[in-house]
Amino acid sequence: MTCIFRWAMPCIAMTMATACGGGGAGDDAAAAPIVSASPTPQPSPSPTAGASAATWWRPDRATSWQWQLSGPLNTGYAVAAYDIDLFDTNAATIADLHRQGRKVICYFSAGSSEDWRPDDGQFASGDRGRALDGWAGERWLRIDSASVRKVMTARLDLARSKGCDAVEPDNVDGYANDNGLGLTAAMQLDYNRFLATQAHARGLAIGLKNDLDQLAVLQPAFDFAVNEQCHEYAECAGYSVFLDAGKPVFVAEYAQRYRNDSGGARDALCAASRNQGVRTLVLAVKLDDSYRFSCD
């Protein structure tokens, strides 16, 4: 599941849930400067034929959403788009959401291995780096590996075959974390652009998950953004590059004060969200639909 690591100096703080379930905590430190050069691209399978460059869904800033990655899926929200797990959701459920007039965003981790996924054995022995602290069964991936890219293109094929309209690849900021693989900002840019190109070649929209320090340079390649806790950590301003391009920014917040509206915290959060134009939900960190408050 999704996770976010926020490294700060001199301290590191994070929130943990079952598996890599919903959010994180702590403050972002300034990442290493973005290097403009890209590494030599690794070979990847040819994109699935038949997708036109003009055919993928392009959500706009008015697009409302629901995000649920665990537990029985609640399909009853009157929203434009559902963000759900690629592996745990079958094609029939996606078709049912389509019949209700919903678009479907399919989540998978693109930057970490998860030992419970059915294709986990397809990674090469040298593909895995350090464990994601606090998330059992997950390890950072070597994003310039041909085998990693082959797995990810197969996942994009799976998303297309199930009828997903878009994908949300997670953990695409490994270079800014203690990955044990020597990942760099340039490697991350190359990999994230690779994911966007391959998604579009299959007629899929794609969202940029977190990766705050590369928002401006990657915005042209992505159709929307997904963020965790930018209100809590005063990081939402960077998303103006997406909003100014007419692209939606989907935000999830997990702090207890937002759930309880302590001292009017949720009211203030939603006022700020509406003022900026991002689409903010207050959710359980497990993303299990145990509670949901929308700022829309």
C-alpha positions in Angstrom: 0.0 0.0 0.0 0.9 3.6 -0.1 3.5 5.2 2.1 5.3 8.5 2.5 8.7 9.0 4.1 9.5 12.6 5.2 13.2 13.0 6.2 14.1 15.9 8.4 17.3 17.1 10.1 18.0 16.5 12.8 15.1 14.3 13.4 13.0 11.8 11.5 9.3 11.2 12.2 6.8 9.0 10.6 3.3 7.6 11.2 2.9 3.8 10.7 -0.1 1.7 9.7 -0.7 -1.9 8.7 1.4 -2.7 5.6 2.3 0.5 3.8 -1.1 1.8 4.3 -1.8 5.5 4.1 0.4 8.2 5.3 3.4 9.4 7.1 4.5 12.1 9.4 7.4 14.4 10.0 8.9 17.3 7.9 10.5 17.3 4.6 14.2 18.4 4.4 15.5 20.0 1.3 16.4 17.3 -1.1 19.6 17.2 -3.1 19.5 19.5 -6.1 17.8 18.1 -9.1 20.3 17.0 -11.7 19.2 17.8 -15.2 21.1 14.9 -16.9 19.3 11.6 -17.2 21.0 8.1 -16.9 21.1 5.9 -19.9 17.6 4.4 -20.3 17.2 0.7 -19.6 15.4 -1.4 -22.2 11.7 -2.0 -21.6 9.0 -3.9 -23.4 7.2 -2.2 -26.2 3.9 -0.5 -25.2 0.7 -2.4 -25.8 -0.5 -1.5 -29.3 -3.8 0.3 -30.0 -3.6 3.2 -27.6 -3.7 6.6 -29.2 -1.9 9.6 -27.8 -5.2 11.5 -27.7 -7.3 8.9 -26.0 -6.5 8.9 -22.3 -8.7 10.5 -19.7 -7.6 14.0 -18.6 -9.2 15.0 -15.3 -9.7 18.7 -14.5 -9.5 20.7 -11.3 -13.2 20.1 -10.6 -12.8 16.3 -10.4 -13.9 14.9 -7.1 -12.5 11.7 -5.7 -12.5 8.9 -3.2 -9.4 6.9 -2.1 -9.8 3.4 -0.6 -7.0 0.8 -0.7 -8.2 -1.7 1.9 -11.3 -3.2 3.3 -14.6 -3.9 1.5 -14.9 -1.3 -1.2 -17.6 1.3 -0.6 -18.8 2.3 -4.1 -21.6 4.6 -2.8 -19.8 8.0 -2.9 -21.1 10.4 -5.5 -17.6 11.4 -6.8 -16.1 11.6 -10.3 -13.2 9.2 -9.6 -12.3 6.3 -7.4 -8.6 5.5 -6.5 -8.4 1.8 -5.7 -5.9 -1.0 -5.5 -4.9 -2.5 -8.9 -4.4 -6.0 -7.6 -7.2 -6.3 -5.1 -9.9 -4.9 -7.3 -11.4 -7.1 -10.1 -12.5 -6.1 -13.5 -16.2 -6.5 -12.6 -15.9 -4.0 -9.8 -14.2 -1.5 -12.1 -17.0 -2.1 -14.7 -19.6 -1.5 -12.0 -18.0 1.8 -11.1 -18.0 2.7 -14.8 -21.7 2.0 -15.0 -22.2 4.5 -12.2 -20.4 7.1 -14.2 -17.1 7.0 -12.2 -13.6 7.0 -13.5 -11.2 4.5 -11.9 -7.6 5.2 -10.8 -5.6 2.1 -10.1 -3.0 2.2 -7.4 0.3 0.1 -7.4 3.7 0.7 -5.9 6.3 1.5 -8.6 9.2 2.2 -6.3 9.0 -0.6 -3.8 8.7 -4.4 -3.8 5.8 -5.8 -1.8 6.3 -9.5 -0.9 2.6 -10.2 -0.9 2.1 -9.2 -4.6 1.7 -12.0 -7.1 4.4 -10.7 -9.4 7.0 -10.1 -6.6 9.1 -13.0 -7.7 9.8 -11.4 -11.0 12.2 -8.9 -9.6 15.9 -9.7 -10.1 18.0 -10.6 -7.0 19.8 -7.2 -7.1 16.7 -5.1 -7.6 15.9 -4.7 -3.9 17.4 -2.2 -1.5 16.7 -1.3 2.1 13.4 -2.1 3.8 10.9 0.7 4.0 11.1 1.5 7.8 7.9 0.5 9.5 6.3 -1.2 6.5 6.7 -5.0 6.7 7.5 -6.8 3.5 8.5 -3.7 1.4 11.9 -2.8 0.1 13.0 0.0 -2.2 13.6 -0.9 -5.8 16.5 -0.2 -8.2 14.5 2.0 -10.6 17.1 1.8 -13.5 16.8 -2.0 -13.5 15.4 -3.6 -16.7 13.6 -6.2 -14.7 11.9 -3.6 -12.5 10.7 -1.7 -15.6 9.5 -5.0 -17.1 7.4 -5.6 -14.0 6.0 -2.1 -14.1 5.0 -2.3 -17.8 3.2 -5.6 -17.0 1.4 -3.8 -14.2 0.3 -1.1 -16.6 -0.9 -3.8 -19.0 -2.9 -5.3 -16.1 -4.4 -1.9 -15.4 -5.5 -1.5 -19.0 -6.9 -5.0 -19.2 -9.0 -4.5 -16.1 -10.4 -1.3 -17.5 -8.6 1.3 -15.3 -8.8 4.9 -16.6 -5.7 6.0 -14.8 -2.9 4.8 -12.5 -1.3 6.1 -9.3 2.2 4.7 -9.0 3.4 5.0 -5.4 6.9 5.5 -3.9 8.3 7.4 -6.8 10.6 9.5 -4.7 13.0 6.8 -3.5 16.0 9.0 -4.3 15.0 11.3 -1.4 14.8 8.3 1.1 17.4 6.0 2.7 17.1 3.5 -0.2 20.4 1.7 0.0 20.7 1.7 -3.8 22.4 5.0 -4.6 19.3 6.4 -6.4 19.7 9.9 -7.6 17.4 12.7 -8.6 18.3 12.2 -12.2 17.5 8.5 -12.0 14.1 9.4 -10.5 13.3 11.9 -13.2 14.1 9.3 -15.8 12.0 6.6 -14.2 9.0 8.8 -13.5 9.0 10.0 -17.1 9.3 6.4 -18.2 6.2 5.5 -16.2 4.2 8.4 -17.6 5.2 7.5 -21.2 4.3 3.9 -20.8 1.0 4.7 -19.1 0.0 7.1 -21.9 1.0 4.6 -24.6 -1.6 2.3 -23.1 -4.3 5.0 -23.0 -4.0 5.5 -19.2 -3.8 8.8 -17.4 -1.2 8.9 -14.6 -0.8 10.8 -11.4 2.4 12.0 -9.7 2.5 10.8 -6.1 4.3 13.1 -3.7 7.9 13.7 -5.0 7.6 17.3 -3.9 11.0 18.5 -5.1 10.4 17.4 -8.7 6.8 18.8 -9.2 7.7 21.6 -11.5 9.9 19.5 -13.9 7.6 16.5 -14.0 4.2 18.3 -14.2 4.2 18.3 -18.1 4.4 14.5 -18.1 1.6 13.8 -15.6 -2.2 14.4 -15.7 -2.8 14.9 -12.0 -1.1 14.8 -8.6 -1.7 12.9 -5.4 -0.4 14.2 -2.2 -0.4 13.1 1.5 -0.4 15.7 4.2 0.6 18.9 2.3 -1.7 20.9 4.5 -0.3 19.5 7.7 3.3 20.3 6.6 2.6 23.5 4.7 3.7 22.0 1.4 0.7 22.6 -0.8 2.0 25.8 -2.4 4.3 23.7 -4.7 1.3 22.2 -6.4 0.4 25.5 -8.1 2.3 24.2 -11.1 -0.3 21.5 -11.5 -3.3 23.8 -10.7 -2.1 26.5 -13.0 -2.0 23.9 -15.8 -5.6 23.0 -15.1 -4.7 19.6 -13.5 -6.3 18.4 -10.3 -4.4 17.8 -7.0 -5.9 15.1 -4.8 -4.8 15.5 -1.2 -5.3 13.1 1.8 -4.9 14.3 5.4 -4.7 12.0 8.4 -4.1 14.1 11.5 -6.5 13.4 14.3 -7.3 17.1 14.8 -8.7 17.2 11.3 -10.9 14.1 12.0 -12.2 15.6 15.2 -12.3 19.2 14.0 -10.5 20.1 17.2 -10.6 23.9 17.6 -12.1 24.2 14.1 -9.0 22.5 12.5 -10.9 20.8 9.8 -13.0 23.9 9.0 -9.8 25.8 8.6 -8.2 23.0 6.5 -11.2 22.9 4.2 -11.3 26.7 3.8 -7.6 26.7 2.8 -8.2 23.7 0.5 -11.1 25.4 -1.3 -9.1 28.7 -1.5 -6.2 27.0 -3.2 -8.3 24.7 -5.4 -7.0 21.3 -4.3 -9.3 18.3 -3.6 -8.8 17.4 0.1 -10.1 14.4 2.0 -9.6 13.6 5.7 -9.1 9.8 5.8 -8.0 7.0 8.1 -4.3 6.2 7.5 -5.2 2.7 6.5 -7.4 4.0 3.7 -10.1 1.5 4.7 -13.1 3.8 4.6 -13.5 3.7 8.3 -14.2 7.4 8.1 -14.1 10.1 5.5 -14.6 13.9 5.5 -14.5 15.8 2.2 -13.6 19.5 1.8 -15.6 19.6 -1.5 
